[in-house]
Amino acid sequence: MDIDQVHTYCLSFPHVTEEVLWGNDLVFKIGGKMFAVIGLDSASDHCMSFKCTPEKFAELIERNGILPAPYVARYHWVALESFDALLEKELKALLRNSYDLVIEKLPKKKKAGLS
């Protein structure tokens, strides 16, 4: 996948919003909470990051090209050095899982507002 494909895929989920934060990061949110970030700065050492389960986090950071995400690794976020660090099918599944993990933790009132 490339940046455009990831962008399109993230926006295909219901109720997703996007905004540029911190000057050069494209942030995808559900209910005001981040589930994925694409780095727009070509000088960065990673291209995107997303949330995963603690088990998946431990598994992914053992792979080449995947690191604990700066600042948010304690919340089980990983960072990809390049989009091809994962196969398209796996990356799509992980992004969907990130979206689901975040939506699951939203307060009931916030979830109800999304329906």
C-alpha positions as CSV (number, residue, x, y, z in Angstrom):
1,M,0.0,0.0,0.0
2,D,1.1,3.6,-0.5
3,I,0.1,6.8,1.4
4,D,-2.9,7.4,-0.9
5,Q,-4.3,3.9,-0.5
6,V,-3.9,4.0,3.3
7,H,-5.6,7.4,3.3
8,T,-8.5,6.2,1.3
9,Y,-8.8,3.0,3.3
10,C,-8.9,4.8,6.7
11,L,-11.5,7.3,5.4
12,S,-13.7,4.3,4.3
13,F,-14.5,3.5,7.9
14,P,-17.8,5.0,9.3
15,H,-17.6,8.4,11.0
16,V,-13.8,8.8,10.6
17,T,-12.4,12.4,10.6
18,E,-9.0,13.5,9.6
19,E,-6.9,16.5,10.6
20,V,-3.3,17.6,10.4
21,L,-1.7,17.9,13.8
22,W,1.8,18.7,15.1
23,G,2.6,20.4,11.8
24,N,3.1,17.4,9.6
25,D,1.1,14.4,10.8
26,L,-2.2,13.4,9.2
27,V,-4.3,12.0,12.0
28,F,-7.4,9.7,11.6
29,K,-9.9,9.8,14.4
30,I,-13.1,8.2,15.5
31,G,-15.1,10.0,18.1
32,G,-12.3,12.4,18.6
33,K,-9.8,9.7,19.4
34,M,-6.8,8.8,17.2
35,F,-6.6,5.3,15.6
36,A,-3.9,6.0,12.9
37,V,-1.3,8.6,12.0
38,I,0.4,9.1,8.7
39,G,3.7,11.1,8.9
40,L,3.9,13.7,6.1
41,D,7.5,14.6,6.8
42,S,9.8,12.7,4.5
43,A,12.7,13.2,6.9
44,S,10.9,11.1,9.6
45,D,12.1,7.6,10.4
46,H,8.6,6.2,10.2
47,C,5.7,6.7,7.7
48,M,2.7,5.7,9.9
49,S,1.6,4.5,13.2
50,F,-1.5,2.8,14.7
51,K,-2.8,1.2,17.8
52,C,-2.9,-2.6,18.3
53,T,-3.5,-5.2,21.1
54,P,-0.7,-5.8,23.6
55,E,-0.1,-9.3,22.1
56,K,0.1,-7.9,18.5
57,F,2.3,-5.1,19.7
58,A,4.8,-7.6,21.1
59,E,4.7,-9.6,17.9
60,L,5.0,-6.7,15.5
61,I,8.0,-4.9,17.1
62,E,10.0,-8.1,16.6
63,R,9.7,-7.7,12.9
64,N,12.1,-5.7,10.7
65,G,10.8,-2.2,9.8
66,I,8.3,-2.0,12.7
67,L,9.1,-0.1,15.9
68,P,7.4,1.0,19.1
69,A,5.8,4.3,18.1
70,P,7.4,7.4,19.7
71,Y,5.4,8.9,22.6
72,V,2.6,6.3,22.4
73,A,4.2,2.9,22.6
74,R,3.0,2.5,26.2
75,Y,-0.5,2.5,24.7
76,H,0.5,-0.3,22.3
77,W,1.1,1.8,19.2
78,V,3.6,0.7,16.5
79,A,5.3,2.7,13.8
80,L,6.1,1.4,10.3
81,E,9.4,2.5,8.8
82,S,7.8,2.1,5.3
83,F,4.4,1.1,4.0
84,D,5.7,-2.1,2.7
85,A,6.8,-3.3,6.1
86,L,3.5,-5.2,6.1
87,L,1.6,-6.9,3.3
88,E,-1.6,-5.0,2.2
89,K,-4.0,-7.6,3.6
90,E,-2.3,-7.5,7.0
91,L,-2.0,-3.7,7.1
92,K,-5.7,-3.4,6.3
93,A,-6.6,-5.9,9.0
94,L,-4.4,-4.0,11.6
95,L,-5.9,-0.6,10.7
96,R,-9.4,-2.0,11.0
97,N,-8.5,-3.5,14.3
98,S,-7.0,-0.2,15.5
99,Y,-10.3,1.5,14.5
100,D,-12.3,-1.1,16.4
101,L,-10.0,-0.9,19.5
102,V,-10.5,2.8,19.7
103,I,-14.3,2.8,19.1
104,E,-14.6,0.1,21.7
105,K,-13.1,2.4,24.4
106,L,-15.3,5.4,23.6
107,P,-17.8,6.4,26.2
108,K,-21.4,5.2,25.6
109,K,-22.6,8.7,25.0
110,K,-20.0,9.3,22.3
111,K,-20.7,5.9,20.7
112,A,-24.4,6.6,20.6
113,G,-23.7,9.9,18.9
114,L,-22.0,8.0,16.1
115,S,-24.9,5.7,15.3
